């Protein structure tokens, strides 16, 4: 779990995960197009995200595709969120998004 | 992209043997997969159905490939909600790989169709099922939220 928190504790890596959430299964080249980072920096961030199992690599032919793997995040949430709290928390999160607009960092 | 797909991975401290049993045997799936069970003979070409506890068929298809303790490929169509059923057959691959002290389980679920609502829905459900499967095999108890078929479903 430590490595998942480390991987999430960086805005660039969260931005990479956001990119995959918007469009799952991207190549390194595709990911670099939307980011203001060197290819080397993106590669390094991806490697840490892979070690944390937040990103999974899947080969399609010769293309290396990156997929968002939400399983570790689910495990983190499950550790502290009671199942009866889930519905109420989802409502509160939705209310916040509606009132504030979707600007989360 | 002209298709929809997700790839999920989980590492479970167990053996290939136990994970294989947990994936296919009703007495296991009912504990971590909302009381559902596979109605299947588990051989190539066999019909496959995921059954709800009330006897309805949730998803159906057939066994495309099977290699015990290593790999299952299912053709998979949703059967309850008409708009999801209309998307037709998806393909779900289970891969099991032994690691030093654990087994890596990969689930690839894909359909030849962009922006699939079925894949989006299935993608939401899998993390809970996989975390619960892991919990069951490592601690003997599945996660509470996956033990019952959802009310009103």
Interface residues (C-beta under 8 A of the other chain):
Chain A: X23 X24 X25 X53 X56 X58 X67 X68 X69 X70 X71 X73 X74 X75 X78 X83 X86
Chain B: X1 X5 X6 X7 X8 X9 X10 X11 X106 X108 X126 X127 X128 X130 X131 X134 X143 X144 X145
